[in-house]
Amino acid sequence: MIAGFFFCGAIKWRYVMIASLLLFVWSLSAQTSGLISGIVINENGEPLSGATVTVKGTVMSVSTDGKGEFRLQTDAKSGILVVSFTGFVTTEFNLDGKDFYRFEIKSISAGLEEVVVVGYGTQKRVNLTGSVSSVSAKDIEDRPITQASQALAGLATGVSVSQGAGRPGNDGASVRIRGLGTFSGAGNEPLVLIDGLAASLNDIDPNNIKSISVLKDAASASIYGTRAANGVILVETKRGSSGRLMVNYNNTIGWQRVTELPDFVNSGSYAELFNEANTNMGRALTYTQEEINKFNSGSDPDNYPNVPHLKNLLNSGSGFQTNHNLGFSGGNDQSRYLFSLGYLNQDGIVAKNNYQRYNFLLNFDSEIFENLKLKVNVNGNTAKTAEPKHFDGDMMHMIGFAVRQGPIYAGRKSDGTYGYQDNYSPEAWMSSESFVNRANKFFLGGAELAWELLPGLTWSGKAGYNYSNYTDNSFTSNFVFDENKTVGPNNLNVSSGDNSLITLQSLVNLDKKFGTHVLNLLGGYSEERYRSDWTSAFRDNFPSNLLHELNAGASSNMQSSGSGEEWALRSFFGRAQYNIDDRYLLEANARYDGTSRFPGSGRWGLFPSISAGWRISEESFFKNNVTAIDNLKLRASWGQLGNQNIGNYPYQNVLNLGYGYPIGDVFSPGARLVNLANADITWETTTVTDIGVDLTLLNGKLDFVVDYFDKYTDDILYNLTVSGVLGLTPSEVNAAAVRNRGIELMARYSGNIGKVGFSFSPNFTYTKNRVTRLAGDLQQDIAKGLFVGHSLGAIYGYSADGLFVNDADVADYATQPYAAEPGFVRYADISGPDGVPDGIVDPTYDRQIIGNTVPKYSFGATLNLDYRGFDASLILHGLAGFERQMGAYQAFAFYNGGQIQQWQADGRWTAENPDPNADYIKLSSLNMGSGTIMTSTFWNRNASFLRVKNAQIGYSFGEQTIKKIGVSRLRVFLSGQNLLSFNSFYRGWDPEMNQATGDNTPFYPITSVYTFGVNVNF
């Protein structure tokens, strides 16, 4: 909180200072001199000390200092500078009259010497035998992302990223690695480690990330055992470097807007079309022409309104957001530090919705003795969320019901009362005293001590603590809509809880080289203990809507509850790596896990992996004859992973409280056994086979990475259907299996055209997901949407054969499973009891798999350009090969008295134009029992999309300019997130947005974010 108060005061003068600096700098003109200076950096933006800068064709050269900076005295303002550094591509840069240059050179093969973070250590990319994707700080910097999970979209193969909402504080993305491996409660979330400690990807400020490594196969992830079945994401935070104090300030300000907004008809058209629906149903007209004219004229907005409720609600908030990050770093050869403070303020697109987060990071490295080193990582944040709510639900439900409410219902009337539909009116609830307030705190701290016992032999010990807590207050006020409608009583729900995870870890590492042979051995032990506690309380009938303390409510209906849970994990693990002359690579990993979640007889499990690589390009027969190829490596791996996230007490018979019973005239509290435990339950096991090729060409300018993977998950927990005579709900058993097979392709090219430097990197992943087994001989479980031989997320329904044209068409076609009419969906007769069409459309024989909601393809691309201080970047991201259906109020016109969209009106079937291929059915009043809206291909939509995830353009001022204002770097930029989407989904709806089908479909739209930013280094 101290950091928070500091920032509140600092932000105001920071705005003034930055604005003044920009105006001052803009007015300056470049000046010439005989001194050329600059900085040499690598792909991650890190300065390179000791790089050589030479004027081409001369003997004039200098070396960069400890900060990567150089100064070269020359009268030449044109010509070419040559920059060289061991392990990096020697690169030529054109001089264009500037006084300060920023030269970025790439490591050989853009990665041969690159070091990537892997499990419990680091490795050179060239020596990797597993499948690892990595993302650097440069790939995500200056993007207006509020949650770190958004950062991976479009950047890594094998990683499917979907941001389902733009809700402030809850706008993180779901991340899936190589498909969905299970359908059980064990989930598909990857394990995330921040500086080696388990956490959530969204627990870290994106500004503080140095690199992200995604471990995709068993060879790279099996060392994490029972928690790695869904892949592992390793986040490394930025650290300090030796040298004088460096101060960095980064700021963005911007606005959010909805990516897609449906176009509803106005109130006059609504009334006319509702009359048409009544006519189609044989009912009397609801609206007279005189009333329709009043809707159109707007002369009486209280009684004949025209209110776009959803549009007004989603434009009621400012959508303004600002992000500040201030960093301090420095040190010497013995000690280095980095301290970072951050502040995010995000107003929603709905009024009264705000999210604020203060965060800090402190990383400290100390060389206590030459052979004893200390590393400390401390990271934390505190956040507050404010949201409006309505009587029956939260803000997302309010948005969902605003879709239903037609323009014929008034908002706030001239007399101060409100129009409403049932208990719903967005305008009324937005003006009420109802609210949801959330407060969250998070802390992640770790300390590691490494002791080099002998040359090449190191012991290290690590301790970590992850703590978080939350408090939620949800208050619903009394509210008077008008003299006929009052809702109440007011009430307050309060819930709070905390979670803690303690990690202890010990490692021994041996690293030895014998001639051309390199051996690395790692052995380790770790222990984790988790505890979670929560409480909740409720009271109603508060004396005032302005009193929100629990004790102010009536005690007559008060309620309370609370509980806790815990688990523990103990592990032994090891790794052996053997490298012969950087040509032949062999690695083996194993982890032996014991978890409290399983009974003693099956508590321990072994998870091994083995992998090998062959660098063909290092063979003499290849190296001496194929000069265009810098690196060609074949690699293969096999291994097993586990998933222990199956609940905490599945093997124990747990008694449930709250089952009272009478003894005489006294009602006594009691307990009963509800679930029948499974004493043989064990983890889900995932076996992964991977074959890959790494290829680098043209002196490191062109890279290709290709992977084929086979990921098979067995012993998936499945709840069998049993007779109700049992009297108990059976526990899940290890019975099912799912397979994911696929191909990953990645390419990267970097170079320059004249004075324009550029890089382009596309990526593509194909994943084929299939359920291969359920319990016993069971082939399908329709209720759970599971079908052997088909993907998870299968859509099961009828095949639509257009719309009925007339009564004769209805009579001549196969008998439908509902009372069919002209203009309604015509379901195809595809089979019968004998396996052939029988003239009757029946749910048993005529439903089939008609689509699936799990994407088969994920793809992306990045493009970077730089020219004379200007830089530009573009990130594309897409998912394809899947379908979706919408919620009832979004897909169906006049559903339960709901809205009608313009595309439905324009494309509807009519008696005058009885098109069997019309975009929409004939108008009628629909409900969940309407036969024409049963799940069918008619309501399926292709949900594939390609999105411009980010576009950015920036300018870095030259040294002569920035020296005059006392800074070492000044860059300004414009950036946009979620800018454009190319799709063929329901018009006005974003296919990436999370939303369920059915009546109750709460959602928060995905938002585009447009920002201006500045980077200043002092």
Number of C-alpha atoms within 10 A of each C-alpha: 11 7 15 19 10 11 19 11 10 11 14 10 11 15 12 10 11 15 11 12 14 14 10 13 15 11 8 12 8 12 12 12 14 11 15 21 17 20 21 28 20 16 17 15 15 15 20 21 18 19 23 19 24 19 20 15 10 7 8 13 17 17 21 19 16 15 18 19 20 23 18 17 13 12 11 15 17 11 13 16 20 16 24 19 19 12 14 21 18 16 16 18 20 15 19 14 17 22 21 21 23 17 20 20 22 23 20 20 24 23 19 18 18 17 14 22 22 21 19 17 10 11 14 14 18 21 23 23 26 27 25 23 18 20 20 17 22 14 20 21 16 23 24 28 20 25 19 20 22 24 24 22 26 27 27 27 30 31 24 26 26 21 19 22 20 25 24 24 22 15 21 23 22 16 22 18 24 27 26 24 30 27 20 16 13 17 16 21 19 22 21 21 18 22 21 19 23 20 19 15 24 18 18 24 27 23 25 25 21 19 20 22 20 28 28 27 32 34 31 29 32 34 29 26 28 29 22 29 33 31 25 27 29 24 25 20 23 21 20 21 20 16 14 12 14 16 18 17 19 20 25 23 20 19 20 24 23 19 19 18 15 18 17 23 21 20 23 24 18 24 25 17 19 23 20 20 22 17 15 18 12 9 11 11 14 14 13 12 11 9 15 17 14 19 24 18 14 15 12 12 19 19 16 22 25 25 19 22 24 24 17 15 18 21 15 17 18 19 24 19 24 20 21 21 22 19 20 17 23 18 19 14 11 13 18 20 22 24 21 22 24 24 25 21 21 26 25 28 26 22 19 19 25 25 22 21 22 24 24 23 23 22 22 19 22 18 17 12 10 9 13 16 18 19 18 19 22 18 23 21 24 21 20 19 21 21 23 26 27 25 21 10 13 18 23 19 17 25 23 21 23 25 22 23 26 27 26 25 22 24 24 20 14 9 8 10 17 21 22 21 15 8 15 19 23 25 19 20 23 21 13 18 17 24 23 22 18 19 18 18 18 20 19 24 20 21 17 17 18 19 17 17 12 10 10 12 16 18 19 18 18 20 18 22 19 20 19 18 18 18 18 18 20 22 27 28 27 20 20 15 20 14 7 6 14 12 13 13 13 21 23 25 19 21 18 18 18 18 18 19 21 18 21 17 18 18 18 19 21 17 14 15 13 8 8 10 13 16 16 17 17 20 19 20 17 18 17 18 16 16 15 17 15 17 15 17 16 21 23 23 19 21 12 12 17 10 13 20 13 19 12 15 21 15 13 9 10 15 12 12 10 12 10 12 13 16 16 16 19 17 22 20 22 20 22 17 20 19 19 16 14 17 17 20 20 21 23 22 25 25 25 19 23 22 21 17 24 24 18 11 8 15 16 19 19 18 25 24 25 24 24 23 25 21 21 16 22 18 14 10 10 13 15 10 10 11 12 12 19 21 21 20 22 18 23 22 25 24 24 29 32 25 22 24 17 20 13 16 17 22 19 16 15 15 13 12 12 11 12 12 12 10 8 7 6 8 10 12 11 13 13 12 15 16 18 18 20 19 17 13 21 25 26 26 25 27 22 25 21 25 22 21 18 17 20 26 17 13 17 25 19 21 24 17 19 20 20 19 24 20 27 22 27 22 21 29 25 19 16 14 9 11 8 8 6 9 12 14 17 16 20 21 20 20 17 24 25 26 25 21 19 20 21 23 20 23 17 20 19 18 15 14 7 9 13 15 17 18 17 18 19 21 24 23 24 23 24 19 25 22 24 18 22 23 18 8 7 11 15 17 13 11 6 11 15 22 22 18 15 18 26 23 21 22 23 19 18 25 21 17 16 21 28 26 22 15 12 10 14 20 13 9 16 18 19 22 14 14 11 19 20 22 29 24 29 28 31 23 24 19 18 17 10 8 9 11 16 16 16 19 24 22 13 10 19 18 20 16 17 17 22 19 17 21 22 20 22 27 27 24 23 21 18 19 18 18 14 19 15 16 18 18 19 18 24 23 26 26 25 18 18 20 23 23 25 21 17 23 27 25 20 24 27 25 20 15 16 21 24 30 21 19 17 22 20 11 15 19 25 18 12 6 11 18 19 20 18 18 18 26 28 25 26 21 17 20 17 13 9 13 16 25 18 17 18 25 22 23 20 19 17 18 21 23 20 17 20 20 25 26 21 20 18 20 18 20 23 23 22 18 23 21 12 12 12 10 15 18 17 22 19 19 19 20 23 23 21 24 17 16 20 13 18 14 20 20 16 16 19 25 27 22 19 17 20 15 15 14 16 14 20 21 22 25 25 24 26 22 25 24 23 20 21 21 18 19 17 13
